[in-house]
Amino acid sequence: MHPFSKRLRAAALALSALLPAAFAHASDLPSNKREPAPPLPALPSLTFRASAYLWATGLEGRLRTLPPLPAAKVSIGFDEVMKHFDGGIMGAGELKYDRWLVFFDVLASKISPNKTIFPAGYPAGVKVDSGSFVGLAAGGYRLIDDPAYSLDAFAGVRGFAMKNTLRVQLMPATLKLAESEQWADGVVGARLKVNLTKSLYATTIGFVGKGGSRYEWDVFGGLGYAFTDKISAFAGYRAMKVDYRSGNFIYNALQQGPVLGVNASF
C-alpha cells in the first residue's frame, strides 16, 4: 500500500474515534435556546358589590322620644311594622382591592301608623310618625382567603339619625311636636363565608360598638346562592340591639327579623 494511503487511512481512523467524544462534549454545552418565562401573576383589580335587601324587622324595647309622655315598653311584630311602612332604603355595598375592603350598610325608613292611641292620664288622642336613618362605614382586611372559606375583619363608624313627630289631637285643634336625635358609635366586626358547594354558601357578619350609645351589637347569619359569578341571592336572620339615652330621649330597643336580598358584582 502506498505510504500516503496509509497515512490517510490512519487519519480517518483517528477522526472517527474522536467524533463521538466531540459530539458528546458538545451535548454538554449550554443550549442557546431559551426556556419560556413563567407567566406573571395577575395584578389585583378593584371590584364593587352592591346588595339590596328587605329586612322585615320587629321592634322590642323601651322608648321615650317626646316629653311629657313617659317611657313606654314596646313590642311590635314585623308584620305590624311592615303594615305601616311608608318606604325606605335598605342596602349594602363593598369595594375590594386585593385583600383590602371598604364596607357600608344603609337603613332608612319611615313608619306612620294610622292608629290613634290614648296615653293614660292624657285627655287627648296621639299619633306618632317615626323616621330613622342608620348608616355604617367600615374599612376591612381579608385575614384568610381560601377557596373553601374566607374571614374578614372590620373597624368603622355607625351613625344614627331619628326623628319622631307627635300629633296631639285636642279637638278642634291638633298640636304638632317634633324631636330629632343624632349620634355615632365606633364599631368593630368580622365576617365569615363558607363555600358549601360551587354555588351554595353560608355567611355570617357581626359588629359590636359604643360611643354615643351605651352599647350596640348587630349580627346576621344566612345562606346564599350564586347564580353566576356576578349575581347571587341570600336569605337569613338579622338582629340589632341599641341602647342610647340622652336627656329625655331613650332608645333601648332590639330589632330583629328575616332578611331577603340580592347581590350584584361589577
FENSULSUL-V880096 format. One record per residue. N is the residue number from 1. RES is the residue in one letter. PSI is psi as a letter, one per 30 degrees, with the letter a starting at -180 (999 if undefined). OMEGA is omega as a letter, one per 40 degrees, with the letter a starting at -180 (999 if undefined). Layout:
# FENSULSUL-V880096
n->(N,N)
res->(RES,RES)
psi->(PSI,PSI)
omega->(OMEGA,OMEGA)
This chain:
# FENSULSUL-V880096
n->(1,2,3,4,5,6,7,8,9,10,11,12,13,14,15,16,17,18,19,20,21,22,23,24,25,26,27,28,29,30,31,32,33,34,35,36,37,38,39,40,41,42,43,44,45,46,47,48,49,50,51,52,53,54,55,56,57,58,59,60,61,62,63,64,65,66,67,68,69,70,71,72,73,74,75,76,77,78,79,80,81,82,83,84,85,86,87,88,89,90,91,92,93,94,95,96,97,98,99,100,101,102,103,104,105,106,107,108,109,110,111,112,113,114,115,116,117,118,119,120,121,122,123,124,125,126,127,128,129,130,131,132,133,134,135,136,137,138,139,140,141,142,143,144,145,146,147,148,149,150,151,152,153,154,155,156,157,158,159,160,161,162,163,164,165,166,167,168,169,170,171,172,173,174,175,176,177,178,179,180,181,182,183,184,185,186,187,188,189,190,191,192,193,194,195,196,197,198,199,200,201,202,203,204,205,206,207,208,209,210,211,212,213,214,215,216,217,218,219,220,221,222,223,224,225,226,227,228,229,230,231,232,233,234,235,236,237,238,239,240,241,242,243,244,245,246,247,248,249,250,251,252,253,254,255,256,257,258,259,260,261,262,263,264,265,266)
res->(M,H,P,F,S,K,R,L,R,A,A,A,L,A,L,S,A,L,L,P,A,A,F,A,H,A,S,D,L,P,S,N,K,R,E,P,A,P,P,L,P,A,L,P,S,L,T,F,R,A,S,A,Y,L,W,A,T,G,L,E,G,R,L,R,T,L,P,P,L,P,A,A,K,V,S,I,G,F,D,E,V,M,K,H,F,D,G,G,I,M,G,A,G,E,L,K,Y,D,R,W,L,V,F,F,D,V,L,A,S,K,I,S,P,N,K,T,I,F,P,A,G,Y,P,A,G,V,K,V,D,S,G,S,F,V,G,L,A,A,G,G,Y,R,L,I,D,D,P,A,Y,S,L,D,A,F,A,G,V,R,G,F,A,M,K,N,T,L,R,V,Q,L,M,P,A,T,L,K,L,A,E,S,E,Q,W,A,D,G,V,V,G,A,R,L,K,V,N,L,T,K,S,L,Y,A,T,T,I,G,F,V,G,K,G,G,S,R,Y,E,W,D,V,F,G,G,L,G,Y,A,F,T,D,K,I,S,A,F,A,G,Y,R,A,M,K,V,D,Y,R,S,G,N,F,I,Y,N,A,L,Q,Q,G,P,V,L,G,V,N,A,S,F)
psi->(k,k,e,e,e,e,e,e,e,e,e,e,e,e,e,f,e,f,e,e,e,e,e,e,e,e,f,f,k,k,k,f,k,k,k,k,k,k,k,k,k,k,k,k,l,k,l,k,k,k,k,k,l,k,j,i,k,l,k,k,a,k,k,j,e,j,l,g,k,l,k,k,k,k,j,k,l,f,e,e,e,f,e,g,j,f,l,a,k,j,l,l,l,k,k,k,j,c,g,k,k,j,k,l,k,k,j,k,l,k,k,i,k,f,k,k,l,j,k,k,f,j,h,l,k,k,k,k,k,k,k,l,k,j,k,k,k,k,l,l,k,j,e,k,i,k,f,e,l,l,k,k,k,l,k,a,k,k,k,k,k,k,k,k,k,k,j,j,j,j,k,g,l,k,k,k,k,k,k,l,k,k,l,k,k,k,l,l,l,l,k,k,k,k,j,e,a,e,f,k,l,k,k,k,k,l,k,l,l,l,c,e,l,e,l,l,l,k,k,k,k,a,l,l,k,j,e,a,f,f,k,l,l,l,k,a,k,k,k,k,k,k,j,k,k,j,b,f,k,k,j,i,l,k,k,l,l,l,k,k,l,l,k,k,k,999)
omega->(a,a,i,i,i,a,i,i,a,i,i,i,i,a,i,i,a,a,i,a,i,i,i,i,i,i,i,a,i,a,i,a,a,i,i,a,i,a,i,i,a,i,i,i,i,i,i,i,i,a,i,a,i,i,i,a,i,a,i,i,a,a,i,a,a,i,e,i,a,i,a,i,a,i,a,i,a,i,i,i,a,i,a,a,a,a,i,i,i,a,i,i,a,i,a,i,a,i,a,a,i,a,i,a,a,i,i,a,i,a,a,i,i,a,i,i,a,a,a,i,a,a,a,i,a,i,a,i,a,i,a,i,i,a,a,i,a,i,a,i,i,a,i,i,a,i,a,a,i,i,a,i,a,i,a,a,i,a,a,i,a,i,i,i,a,i,a,a,i,a,e,a,i,i,a,i,a,i,i,a,i,i,a,i,i,a,i,a,a,i,i,i,a,i,a,i,i,a,a,i,i,a,i,i,a,i,i,i,i,a,i,i,i,i,i,i,a,a,i,i,a,i,i,i,a,i,i,i,a,a,i,i,a,i,a,a,a,i,i,i,i,i,a,i,i,a,i,a,i,i,i,a,i,i,i,i,a,a,i,a,i,i,i,a,a,999)
